[in-house]
Amino acid sequence: MAEEVIQLDINQLQPNPLQPRGAITPESLVDLVDSIREHGILEPLVVAKTPAGFQIIAGERRWRAS
């Protein structure tokens, strides 16, 4: 598996339909939104390339909160 850090356009990202957390509500993101505003995103998202773009493997809450 190749590992590299790249910057992607946010429109290329797709949520994972098998998201293990289930439903992510806006209310559950309030603290994370505040933290991202203050500190930024400290850990990058992990994505997999798909024919339609990039699917989020880890970090969907960070993506939604940003």
N, CA, C and O atoms as a GROMACS GRO file, in nm:
protein
  264
    1MET      N    1   0.084  -0.117   0.000
    1MET     CA    2   0.000   0.000   0.000
    1MET      C    3   0.089   0.124   0.000
    1MET      O    4   0.180   0.136   0.082
    2ALA      N    5   0.062   0.213  -0.091
    2ALA     CA    6   0.140   0.337  -0.099
    2ALA      C    7   0.084   0.439  -0.002
    2ALA      O    8  -0.037   0.460   0.007
    3GLU      N    9   0.175   0.503   0.071
    3GLU     CA   10   0.135   0.609   0.163
    3GLU      C   11   0.198   0.739   0.117
    3GLU      O   12   0.319   0.746   0.096
    4GLU      N   13   0.115   0.841   0.102
    4GLU     CA   14   0.166   0.972   0.069
    4GLU      C   15   0.066   1.076   0.118
    4GLU      O   16  -0.053   1.048   0.132
    5VAL      N   17   0.116   1.194   0.144
    5VAL     CA   18   0.031   1.304   0.187
    5VAL      C   19   0.010   1.395   0.067
    5VAL      O   20   0.105   1.446   0.008
    6ILE      N   21  -0.117   1.414   0.032
    6ILE     CA   22  -0.150   1.504  -0.079
    6ILE      C   23  -0.267   1.593  -0.037
    6ILE      O   24  -0.344   1.558   0.053
    7GLN      N   25  -0.279   1.706  -0.101
    7GLN     CA   26  -0.393   1.793  -0.076
    7GLN      C   27  -0.497   1.766  -0.184
    7GLN      O   28  -0.465   1.757  -0.303
    8LEU      N   29  -0.622   1.753  -0.140
    8LEU     CA   30  -0.731   1.725  -0.232
    8LEU      C   31  -0.836   1.834  -0.225
    8LEU      O   32  -0.852   1.900  -0.121
    9ASP      N   33  -0.906   1.854  -0.334
    9ASP     CA   34  -1.021   1.943  -0.333
    9ASP      C   35  -1.131   1.875  -0.252
    9ASP      O   36  -1.156   1.755  -0.268
   10ILE      N   37  -1.196   1.949  -0.166
   10ILE     CA   38  -1.299   1.892  -0.079
   10ILE      C   39  -1.411   1.825  -0.159
   10ILE      O   40  -1.476   1.733  -0.109
   11ASN      N   41  -1.433   1.871  -0.282
   11ASN     CA   42  -1.538   1.813  -0.366
   11ASN      C   43  -1.503   1.673  -0.417
   11ASN      O   44  -1.590   1.603  -0.469
   12GLN      N   45  -1.378   1.633  -0.402
   12GLN     CA   46  -1.337   1.499  -0.445
   12GLN      C   47  -1.362   1.394  -0.336
   12GLN      O   48  -1.354   1.274  -0.362
   13LEU      N   49  -1.393   1.439  -0.214
   13LEU     CA   50  -1.411   1.347  -0.103
   13LEU      C   51  -1.554   1.296  -0.096
   13LEU      O   52  -1.650   1.370  -0.120
   14GLN      N   53  -1.566   1.168  -0.062
   14GLN     CA   54  -1.696   1.105  -0.047
   14GLN      C   55  -1.700   1.034   0.087
   14GLN      O   56  -1.602   0.973   0.128
   15PRO      N   57  -1.815   1.043   0.157
   15PRO     CA   58  -1.826   0.970   0.283
   15PRO      C   59  -1.827   0.819   0.258
   15PRO      O   60  -1.863   0.773   0.149
   16ASN      N   61  -1.789   0.745   0.357
   16ASN     CA   62  -1.790   0.600   0.349
   16ASN      C   63  -1.930   0.549   0.381
   16ASN      O   64  -1.980   0.574   0.491
   17PRO      N   65  -1.997   0.479   0.289
   17PRO     CA   66  -2.132   0.430   0.318
   17PRO      C   67  -2.133   0.326   0.431
   17PRO      O   68  -2.239   0.298   0.487
   18LEU      N   69  -2.018   0.271   0.463
   18LEU     CA   70  -2.008   0.173   0.572
   18LEU      C   71  -1.952   0.236   0.698
   18LEU      O   72  -1.891   0.167   0.780
   19GLN      N   73  -1.971   0.367   0.715
   19GLN     CA   74  -1.922   0.442   0.831
   19GLN      C   75  -1.961   0.367   0.960
   19GLN      O   76  -2.079   0.352   0.989
   20PRO      N   77  -1.860   0.321   1.036
   20PRO     CA   78  -1.890   0.242   1.156
   20PRO      C   79  -1.959   0.322   1.268
   20PRO      O   80  -2.022   0.261   1.354
   21ARG      N   81  -1.948   0.453   1.267
   21ARG     CA   82  -2.013   0.533   1.371
   21ARG      C   83  -2.162   0.548   1.350
   21ARG      O   84  -2.233   0.594   1.439
   22GLY      N   85  -2.211   0.511   1.234
   22GLY     CA   86  -2.353   0.530   1.205
   22GLY      C   87  -2.382   0.675   1.173
   22GLY      O   88  -2.302   0.742   1.107
   23ALA      N   89  -2.495   0.725   1.220
   23ALA     CA   90  -2.535   0.863   1.192
   23ALA      C   91  -2.446   0.962   1.266
   23ALA      O   92  -2.418   0.945   1.384
   24ILE      N   93  -2.404   1.065   1.195
   24ILE     CA   94  -2.326   1.173   1.255
   24ILE      C   95  -2.414   1.297   1.251
   24ILE      O   96  -2.444   1.349   1.143
   25THR      N   97  -2.457   1.343   1.367
   25THR     CA   98  -2.546   1.459   1.374
   25THR      C   99  -2.467   1.587   1.393
   25THR      O  100  -2.357   1.583   1.448
   26PRO      N  101  -2.520   1.699   1.349
   26PRO     CA  102  -2.451   1.827   1.371
   26PRO      C  103  -2.426   1.854   1.520
   26PRO      O  104  -2.324   1.913   1.556
   27GLU      N  105  -2.518   1.811   1.605
   27GLU     CA  106  -2.501   1.832   1.749
   27GLU      C  107  -2.379   1.759   1.803
   27GLU      O  108  -2.313   1.806   1.896
   28SER      N  109  -2.348   1.643   1.745
   28SER     CA  110  -2.234   1.565   1.793
   28SER      C  111  -2.101   1.624   1.750
   28SER      O  112  -1.996   1.581   1.797
   29LEU      N  113  -2.104   1.723   1.660
   29LEU     CA  114  -1.981   1.781   1.607
   29LEU      C  115  -1.945   1.915   1.670
   29LEU      O  116  -1.839   1.971   1.638
   30VAL      N  117  -2.030   1.968   1.758
   30VAL     CA  118  -2.010   2.104   1.811
   30VAL      C  119  -1.871   2.122   1.872
   30VAL      O  120  -1.801   2.217   1.837
   31ASP      N  121  -1.829   2.034   1.961
   31ASP     CA  122  -1.698   2.047   2.026
   31ASP      C  123  -1.584   2.034   1.924
   31ASP      O  124  -1.484   2.104   1.932
   32LEU      N  125  -1.601   1.943   1.829
   32LEU     CA  126  -1.498   1.924   1.727
   32LEU      C  127  -1.486   2.048   1.637
   32LEU      O  128  -1.375   2.086   1.600
   33VAL      N  129  -1.598   2.109   1.603
   33VAL     CA  130  -1.596   2.233   1.523
   33VAL      C  131  -1.517   2.340   1.597
   33VAL      O  132  -1.433   2.407   1.537
   34ASP      N  133  -1.544   2.357   1.726
   34ASP     CA  134  -1.472   2.457   1.806
   34ASP      C  135  -1.323   2.428   1.810
   34ASP      O  136  -1.241   2.519   1.798
   35SER      N  137  -1.287   2.301   1.827
   35SER     CA  138  -1.146   2.263   1.832
   35SER      C  139  -1.076   2.290   1.699
   35SER      O  140  -0.963   2.339   1.697
   36ILE      N  141  -1.143   2.258   1.588
   36ILE     CA  142  -1.083   2.282   1.456
   36ILE      C  143  -1.066   2.431   1.432
   36ILE      O  144  -0.966   2.473   1.374
   37ARG      N  145  -1.163   2.510   1.475
   37ARG     CA  146  -1.149   2.656   1.460
   37ARG      C  147  -1.028   2.709   1.536
   37ARG      O  148  -0.957   2.797   1.488
   38GLU      N  149  -1.005   2.653   1.654
   38GLU     CA  150  -0.895   2.701   1.739
   38GLU      C  151  -0.760   2.646   1.697
   38GLU      O  152  -0.660   2.718   1.696
   39HIS      N  153  -0.755   2.517   1.664
   39HIS     CA  154  -0.626   2.450   1.642
   39HIS      C  155  -0.604   2.401   1.498
   39HIS      O  156  -0.491   2.366   1.462
   40GLY      N  157  -0.708   2.398   1.417
   40GLY     CA  158  -0.698   2.339   1.284
   40GLY      C  159  -0.715   2.188   1.292
   40GLY      O  160  -0.737   2.133   1.400
   41ILE      N  161  -0.704   2.122   1.180
   41ILE     CA  162  -0.711   1.976   1.177
   41ILE      C  163  -0.570   1.925   1.203
   41ILE      O  164  -0.479   1.948   1.124
   42LEU      N  165  -0.553   1.855   1.314
   42LEU     CA  166  -0.420   1.812   1.357
   42LEU      C  167  -0.378   1.678   1.298
   42LEU      O  168  -0.259   1.647   1.291
   43GLU      N  169  -0.475   1.599   1.256
   43GLU     CA  170  -0.445   1.468   1.200
   43GLU      C  171  -0.512   1.458   1.063
   43GLU      O  172  -0.632   1.486   1.051
   44PRO      N  173  -0.439   1.420   0.960
   44PRO     CA  174  -0.498   1.417   0.826
   44PRO      C  175  -0.603   1.306   0.812
   44PRO      O  176  -0.603   1.209   0.888
   45LEU      N  177  -0.690   1.324   0.716
   45LEU     CA  178  -0.787   1.220   0.684
   45LEU      C  179  -0.716   1.109   0.608
   45LEU      O  180  -0.615   1.133   0.541
   46VAL      N  181  -0.768   0.989   0.620
   46VAL     CA  182  -0.718   0.875   0.543
   46VAL      C  183  -0.824   0.845   0.437
   46VAL      O  184  -0.941   0.826   0.470
   47VAL      N  185  -0.782   0.840   0.312
   47VAL     CA  186  -0.876   0.818   0.202
   47VAL      C  187  -0.826   0.708   0.110
   47VAL      O  188  -0.707   0.674   0.110
   48ALA      N  189  -0.918   0.653   0.032
   48ALA     CA  190  -0.883   0.554  -0.069
   48ALA      C  191  -0.933   0.606  -0.204
   48ALA      O  192  -1.044   0.658  -0.214
   49LYS      N  193  -0.850   0.593  -0.307
   49LYS     CA  194  -0.889   0.638  -0.441
   49LYS      C  195  -0.996   0.543  -0.495
   49LYS      O  196  -0.983   0.421  -0.487
   50THR      N  197  -1.100   0.603  -0.551
   50THR     CA  198  -1.207   0.528  -0.616
   50THR      C  199  -1.226   0.585  -0.756
   50THR      O  200  -1.173   0.692  -0.785
   51PRO      N  201  -1.299   0.517  -0.842
   51PRO     CA  202  -1.324   0.573  -0.976
   51PRO      C  203  -1.394   0.710  -0.971
   51PRO      O  204  -1.377   0.791  -1.062
   52ALA      N  205  -1.472   0.735  -0.866
   52ALA     CA  206  -1.548   0.860  -0.856
   52ALA      C  207  -1.475   0.969  -0.779
   52ALA      O  208  -1.525   1.082  -0.770
   53GLY      N  209  -1.360   0.939  -0.723
   53GLY     CA  210  -1.287   1.038  -0.643
   53GLY      C  211  -1.210   0.971  -0.532
   53GLY      O  212  -1.129   0.882  -0.557
   54PHE      N  213  -1.235   1.013  -0.407
   54PHE     CA  214  -1.165   0.958  -0.292
   54PHE      C  215  -1.266   0.932  -0.181
   54PHE      O  216  -1.342   1.021  -0.143
   55GLN      N  217  -1.267   0.810  -0.129
   55GLN     CA  218  -1.359   0.774  -0.021
   55GLN      C  219  -1.286   0.786   0.113
   55GLN      O  220  -1.172   0.741   0.127
   56ILE      N  221  -1.353   0.847   0.209
   56ILE     CA  222  -1.294   0.866   0.341
   56ILE      C  223  -1.294   0.734   0.416
   56ILE      O  224  -1.398   0.671   0.433
   57ILE      N  225  -1.176   0.692   0.459
   57ILE     CA  226  -1.160   0.570   0.538
   57ILE      C  227  -1.158   0.605   0.686
   57ILE      O  228  -1.220   0.537   0.767
   58ALA      N  229  -1.087   0.712   0.721
   58ALA     CA  230  -1.080   0.758   0.860
   58ALA      C  231  -1.080   0.910   0.860
   58ALA      O  232  -1.006   0.973   0.786
   59GLY      N  233  -1.165   0.968   0.944
   59GLY     CA  234  -1.168   1.113   0.958
   59GLY      C  235  -1.295   1.179   0.909
   59GLY      O  236  -1.297   1.299   0.885
   60GLU      N  237  -1.401   1.101   0.894
   60GLU     CA  238  -1.525   1.160   0.842
   60GLU      C  239  -1.580   1.268   0.935
   60GLU      O  240  -1.634   1.368   0.887
   61ARG      N  241  -1.568   1.251   1.066
   61ARG     CA  242  -1.616   1.354   1.159
   61ARG      C  243  -1.536   1.483   1.141
   61ARG      O  244  -1.593   1.592   1.143
   62ARG      N  245  -1.404   1.471   1.123
   62ARG     CA  246  -1.320   1.590   1.099
   62ARG      C  247  -1.361   1.659   0.970
   62ARG      O  248  -1.367   1.782   0.965
   63TRP      N  249  -1.389   1.582   0.867
   63TRP     CA  250  -1.431   1.636   0.738
   63TRP      C  251  -1.564   1.710   0.753
   63TRP      O  252  -1.578   1.822   0.703
   64ARG      N  253  -1.660   1.649   0.820
   64ARG     CA  254  -1.790   1.713   0.838
   64ARG      C  255  -1.780   1.837   0.927
   64ARG      O  256  -1.852   1.935   0.906
   65ALA      N  257  -1.693   1.833   1.026
   65ALA     CA  258  -1.680   1.946   1.120
   65ALA      C  259  -1.606   2.064   1.058
   65ALA      O  260  -1.623   2.178   1.102
   66SER      N  261  -1.526   2.038   0.956
   66SER     CA  262  -1.450   2.148   0.895
   66SER      C  263  -1.533   2.212   0.790
   66SER      O  264  -1.488   2.307   0.726
   0.00000   0.00000   0.00000
